[in-house]
Every structure is written in C-alpha cells, then in structure tokens.
Amino acid sequence: MDEVRAREVLAAAGLDGGAELLALGENAVFAVGDLVVKIGRDAELLERAGREVAVASWLAGAGVPAVRAAEPEARLVAGHPVTLWHRLPAAVRPPEPRDLAPLLRRVHALGAPPFPLPPRDLLGGVERWLRLAGDAIDPEDAAFLRERRDGFAGAAAALTPRLAPGPIHGDALPRNVHIGPDGPVLVDLETFSADLREHDLVVLVLARDRYGLDPAAHDAFTEAYGWDVRDWEGCGVLRGARETASCAWVAQHAPSNPGALAEFRRRVGSLRTGDTEVRWYPF
C-alpha cells in the first residue's frame, strides 16, 4: 500500500482533511487533528487491528501508561482496517532503552486479559512478506528463509522459559515508547501476545548485535528490568527467529524500493554466511 492508496482510504473514511503522513510501513499512519489514524495493508489484518483496540482498553483499566483508542472497534474501509487513536502530546525527548524496561515490567506483571491473545507468531508473516516480494528477490534466498523459518519455529516451540509466560508487547523497542510530559507511554500495541516473556527482552539483544545499539544502553535496560535474557540458554533461538522475520519483512518492500532490496541482500547474505557482526540498518 502506497501513500496514494492510503489517502484514498482516509477519504473513504471521511478523515482526509489536513492529514499528515507520519509513517508508511506495515501500516500507513496519519495525524488528523487530535487523532492518529492507522490503516492496515489489507483486510486480513482486521482481526489484529480490533485486538489492538481491545488491548488499549485493557491496559487503560490496568493503569498501564499506553496509547488510548478513540473508537471502541476497528473499521473496515475500502478493504483496509482502520483504527483511530488519541494523539499524544509532543514528546519531551527521544526514548531510550531504559525507558522501556519499567513499562515491560508492568506488562509482564499482568495476568491474562478478558479476551484471547494469540501466541507471538514471530515467524507467521514470513510467507506473506516473501509473497509480496515476488520476483524482486532471488528464489533461492526465499527458499533459504523458509527453511530457516521452519527450523527456528520448531526450536522455539521446545524452549523452557525462565520467566512465567503471559502477556507481552511483542515488539519491545524504544521506538514504541513515547516520552510525554507525564513520562513514558507504550505505543503500537498490535503485536500484543501471550507467550514467553523472553520475546520482549530478546528484541534489544538483536538491536545491540545488529543495529548498532550502544552496549551501555542495553546494559541500562537490563539493569532497569532486573535480568539479562542473554543469561538464558534459549536466547539464541529467539534471536535467530527474530533475525529471520526481520530479514523477510524487508523483502516485501523490495519490488518498489531499491534501498530495501539492497538491505534485504545485506541481511540475507549475513544469515547465509553465519556472520553475526554484519551491521543491519533500520528500514
């Protein structure tokens, strides 16, 4: 979905007046007055969008600082899920890893919500992303990622967790924290799941190892959380699964973006050679 199509959906929803594009990735995200509008790629994501709204309501009831939905349900507009959110106050500073830790501790202390959460199907999008990539990527690279996906899925299912499983954010990165005048707020709730809590902690391990996160910032995160997931024998499995998903995610943008194709080739090449020190770049 490109910006033109996203704005067509905005217009169909009656929300196009003065819309400012904030992000264009898995979702198109627009600011419209005091609202933020998220538009999903296709109708298949409607259930996930509805669950994100339900999670926001549940977190509000539990007193967890998080973004709040402006409508109680997701809409389906012109074949795309649309959700409305209250716009947060302007950030007072950029988020840091240490800001994420107390929010995760609060989420990890929660019991199950009054609605079902899926497992963290980290690898579930791989097939869809590779299908969207089509002929833009080497078929042998696609086959490699499918094989890697299947191997890590089996290994992850056999893990013994150190922490008690339960609700997790699912994409626990500093970019999903907003630092407003009242402190850190959790945003982007669409990957909320019920699974190993370790999933939320491995995310920053990969950020440290692949994306250039300052090791001192990672140390500050683990100190604030109270445990370093690298001390757990299953860390490498979840890290490998996330690398596989992150590589396939970039592939979906390759048909229309030469930069994405170059980044995909960098990532898949490093996975093929087993070089864990090749730097990846956010996309």
TAUR-V303175 format. One record per residue. SS is DSSP state (@ for helix, = for strand, . for the rest). PSI is psi in radians with two decimals (none if undefined). OMEGA is omega as a letter, one per 30 degrees, with the letter a starting at -180 (NA if undefined). Layout:
# TAUR-V303175
ss->SS psi->PSI omega->OMEGA
ss->SS psi->PSI omega->OMEGA
This chain:
# TAUR-V303175
ss->. psi->2.18 omega->l
ss->. psi->3.12 omega->a
ss->@ psi->-0.63 omega->a
ss->@ psi->-0.84 omega->l
ss->@ psi->-0.71 omega->a
ss->@ psi->-0.68 omega->l
ss->@ psi->-0.52 omega->l
ss->@ psi->-0.70 omega->l
ss->@ psi->-0.72 omega->l
ss->@ psi->-0.80 omega->a
ss->@ psi->-0.73 omega->l
ss->@ psi->-0.49 omega->l
ss->. psi->-0.06 omega->a
ss->. psi->0.53 omega->a
ss->. psi->0.36 omega->a
ss->. psi->-0.11 omega->a
ss->. psi->1.92 omega->l
ss->. psi->0.46 omega->a
ss->. psi->2.34 omega->l
ss->= psi->2.15 omega->l
ss->= psi->2.16 omega->l
ss->= psi->-0.61 omega->a
ss->= psi->2.63 omega->l
ss->= psi->1.77 omega->a
ss->. psi->-2.12 omega->l
ss->. psi->-0.59 omega->l
ss->= psi->2.71 omega->l
ss->= psi->2.27 omega->a
ss->= psi->2.20 omega->a
ss->= psi->2.55 omega->l
ss->= psi->2.23 omega->l
ss->= psi->1.68 omega->a
ss->. psi->-2.16 omega->a
ss->. psi->0.15 omega->a
ss->= psi->2.76 omega->l
ss->= psi->2.30 omega->a
ss->= psi->2.23 omega->l
ss->= psi->2.28 omega->a
ss->= psi->2.11 omega->a
ss->= psi->2.82 omega->a
ss->. psi->-0.69 omega->a
ss->. psi->3.00 omega->a
ss->@ psi->-0.39 omega->l
ss->@ psi->-0.39 omega->a
ss->@ psi->0.15 omega->a
ss->@ psi->-0.75 omega->l
ss->@ psi->-0.75 omega->l
ss->@ psi->-0.71 omega->l
ss->@ psi->-0.73 omega->l
ss->@ psi->-0.66 omega->l
ss->@ psi->-0.65 omega->l
ss->@ psi->-0.71 omega->l
ss->@ psi->-0.74 omega->l
ss->@ psi->-0.68 omega->l
ss->@ psi->-0.73 omega->l
ss->@ psi->-0.74 omega->l
ss->@ psi->-0.73 omega->l
ss->@ psi->-0.77 omega->l
ss->@ psi->-0.63 omega->l
ss->@ psi->-0.78 omega->l
ss->@ psi->-0.51 omega->a
ss->@ psi->-0.05 omega->l
ss->. psi->0.34 omega->l
ss->. psi->2.20 omega->l
ss->. psi->1.95 omega->a
ss->= psi->2.82 omega->l
ss->. psi->2.59 omega->a
ss->. psi->2.39 omega->l
ss->= psi->2.55 omega->l
ss->. psi->-0.20 omega->l
ss->. psi->2.57 omega->a
ss->. psi->-0.21 omega->a
ss->. psi->2.77 omega->l
ss->. psi->2.59 omega->l
ss->= psi->2.70 omega->l
ss->= psi->1.98 omega->a
ss->= psi->2.08 omega->l
ss->. psi->0.66 omega->l
ss->. psi->0.20 omega->a
ss->= psi->2.39 omega->l
ss->= psi->2.39 omega->a
ss->= psi->2.25 omega->l
ss->= psi->2.58 omega->a
ss->= psi->2.43 omega->a
ss->= psi->2.60 omega->l
ss->= psi->2.30 omega->a
ss->. psi->2.33 omega->a
ss->. psi->2.71 omega->l
ss->. psi->2.80 omega->l
ss->. psi->2.48 omega->l
ss->. psi->2.51 omega->l
ss->. psi->-0.32 omega->l
ss->. psi->2.86 omega->l
ss->. psi->2.61 omega->l
ss->. psi->2.66 omega->l
ss->. psi->2.80 omega->l
ss->@ psi->-0.65 omega->a
ss->@ psi->-0.39 omega->l
ss->@ psi->-0.47 omega->a
ss->@ psi->-0.61 omega->a
ss->@ psi->-0.88 omega->a
ss->@ psi->-0.54 omega->l
ss->@ psi->-0.74 omega->l
ss->@ psi->-0.67 omega->l
ss->@ psi->-0.68 omega->l
ss->@ psi->-0.74 omega->l
ss->@ psi->-0.75 omega->a
ss->@ psi->-0.23 omega->l
ss->. psi->-0.14 omega->a
ss->. psi->2.60 omega->l
ss->. psi->-3.01 omega->a
ss->. psi->2.51 omega->l
ss->. psi->2.98 omega->a
ss->. psi->0.36 omega->l
ss->. psi->2.73 omega->a
ss->. psi->2.42 omega->l
ss->. psi->2.45 omega->l
ss->. psi->2.88 omega->l
ss->. psi->2.80 omega->l
ss->. psi->1.57 omega->a
ss->. psi->1.25 omega->a
ss->. psi->-0.59 omega->a
ss->. psi->0.01 omega->a
ss->. psi->-0.44 omega->a
ss->. psi->-0.12 omega->a
ss->@ psi->-0.82 omega->a
ss->@ psi->-0.76 omega->a
ss->@ psi->-0.73 omega->a
ss->@ psi->-0.70 omega->l
ss->@ psi->-0.63 omega->l
ss->@ psi->-0.70 omega->l
ss->@ psi->-0.54 omega->l
ss->@ psi->-0.63 omega->l
ss->@ psi->-2.38 omega->a
ss->@ psi->-0.05 omega->a
ss->@ psi->-0.39 omega->l
ss->. psi->2.74 omega->l
ss->. psi->2.23 omega->l
ss->@ psi->-0.53 omega->l
ss->@ psi->-0.59 omega->l
ss->@ psi->-0.72 omega->l
ss->@ psi->-0.76 omega->l
ss->@ psi->-0.69 omega->l
ss->@ psi->-0.78 omega->a
ss->@ psi->-0.63 omega->l
ss->@ psi->-0.75 omega->l
ss->@ psi->-0.73 omega->l
ss->@ psi->-0.72 omega->l
ss->@ psi->-0.85 omega->a
ss->@ psi->-0.67 omega->l
ss->@ psi->-0.78 omega->a
ss->@ psi->-0.54 omega->l
ss->@ psi->-0.76 omega->l
ss->@ psi->-0.73 omega->a
ss->@ psi->-0.69 omega->a
ss->@ psi->-0.64 omega->a
ss->@ psi->-0.38 omega->a
ss->. psi->0.04 omega->a
ss->. psi->2.58 omega->l
ss->. psi->1.99 omega->a
ss->. psi->2.72 omega->l
ss->. psi->-0.60 omega->l
ss->. psi->2.72 omega->l
ss->. psi->2.21 omega->l
ss->. psi->2.74 omega->l
ss->= psi->-2.80 omega->a
ss->= psi->2.40 omega->l
ss->= psi->2.81 omega->l
ss->. psi->-0.78 omega->l
ss->. psi->-0.37 omega->l
ss->. psi->1.06 omega->a
ss->. psi->1.46 omega->l
ss->. psi->2.67 omega->l
ss->@ psi->-0.53 omega->l
ss->@ psi->-0.30 omega->l
ss->@ psi->0.37 omega->l
ss->= psi->2.36 omega->l
ss->= psi->2.20 omega->l
ss->= psi->1.69 omega->l
ss->= psi->-3.05 omega->a
ss->. psi->-0.37 omega->l
ss->. psi->0.16 omega->l
ss->= psi->-3.02 omega->a
ss->= psi->2.43 omega->l
ss->= psi->2.38 omega->l
ss->= psi->2.34 omega->l
ss->. psi->3.06 omega->a
ss->. psi->1.40 omega->a
ss->. psi->0.16 omega->a
ss->. psi->-0.30 omega->l
ss->. psi->0.21 omega->l
ss->. psi->2.38 omega->a
ss->= psi->3.05 omega->l
ss->= psi->1.89 omega->a
ss->= psi->-2.82 omega->l
ss->. psi->2.23 omega->l
ss->. psi->-0.43 omega->a
ss->@ psi->-0.44 omega->l
ss->@ psi->-0.74 omega->a
ss->@ psi->-0.38 omega->a
ss->@ psi->-0.46 omega->l
ss->@ psi->-0.44 omega->a
ss->@ psi->-0.80 omega->a
ss->@ psi->-0.38 omega->l
ss->@ psi->-0.79 omega->l
ss->@ psi->-0.66 omega->l
ss->@ psi->-0.68 omega->l
ss->@ psi->-0.76 omega->a
ss->@ psi->-0.56 omega->a
ss->@ psi->-0.59 omega->a
ss->. psi->0.15 omega->l
ss->. psi->0.31 omega->l
ss->. psi->2.30 omega->l
ss->. psi->2.17 omega->l
ss->@ psi->-0.56 omega->l
ss->@ psi->-0.62 omega->l
ss->@ psi->-0.67 omega->l
ss->@ psi->-0.69 omega->l
ss->@ psi->-0.69 omega->l
ss->@ psi->-0.65 omega->l
ss->@ psi->-0.87 omega->a
ss->@ psi->-0.61 omega->l
ss->@ psi->-0.74 omega->a
ss->@ psi->-0.61 omega->l
ss->@ psi->-0.66 omega->l
ss->. psi->0.11 omega->l
ss->. psi->2.51 omega->l
ss->. psi->2.01 omega->a
ss->@ psi->-0.31 omega->l
ss->@ psi->-0.26 omega->l
ss->@ psi->-0.05 omega->a
ss->. psi->2.38 omega->a
ss->. psi->-0.31 omega->a
ss->. psi->-0.01 omega->a
ss->@ psi->-0.77 omega->a
ss->@ psi->-0.56 omega->l
ss->@ psi->-0.86 omega->a
ss->@ psi->-0.59 omega->l
ss->@ psi->-0.78 omega->l
ss->@ psi->-0.66 omega->l
ss->@ psi->-0.72 omega->a
ss->@ psi->-0.65 omega->l
ss->@ psi->-0.75 omega->a
ss->@ psi->-0.82 omega->l
ss->@ psi->-0.71 omega->a
ss->@ psi->-0.62 omega->l
ss->@ psi->-0.81 omega->a
ss->@ psi->-0.57 omega->a
ss->@ psi->-0.73 omega->a
ss->@ psi->-0.56 omega->a
ss->@ psi->-0.58 omega->a
ss->. psi->-0.41 omega->a
ss->. psi->-0.13 omega->a
ss->. psi->-0.63 omega->a
ss->. psi->-0.48 omega->a
ss->. psi->-0.01 omega->a
ss->. psi->1.90 omega->l
ss->@ psi->-0.57 omega->l
ss->@ psi->-0.67 omega->l
ss->@ psi->-0.69 omega->l
ss->@ psi->-0.74 omega->l
ss->@ psi->-0.71 omega->l
ss->@ psi->-0.68 omega->l
ss->@ psi->-0.81 omega->a
ss->@ psi->-0.64 omega->l
ss->@ psi->-0.82 omega->a
ss->@ psi->-0.86 omega->a
ss->@ psi->-0.57 omega->l
ss->@ psi->-0.72 omega->l
ss->@ psi->-0.58 omega->l
ss->@ psi->-0.67 omega->l
ss->@ psi->-0.70 omega->a
ss->@ psi->-0.19 omega->a
ss->. psi->0.34 omega->a
ss->. psi->1.84 omega->a
ss->. psi->-0.03 omega->a
ss->. psi->-0.04 omega->l
ss->. psi->2.23 omega->a
ss->. psi->2.29 omega->l
ss->. psi->2.74 omega->a
ss->. psi->2.36 omega->l
ss->. psi->2.56 omega->a
ss->. psi->none omega->NA
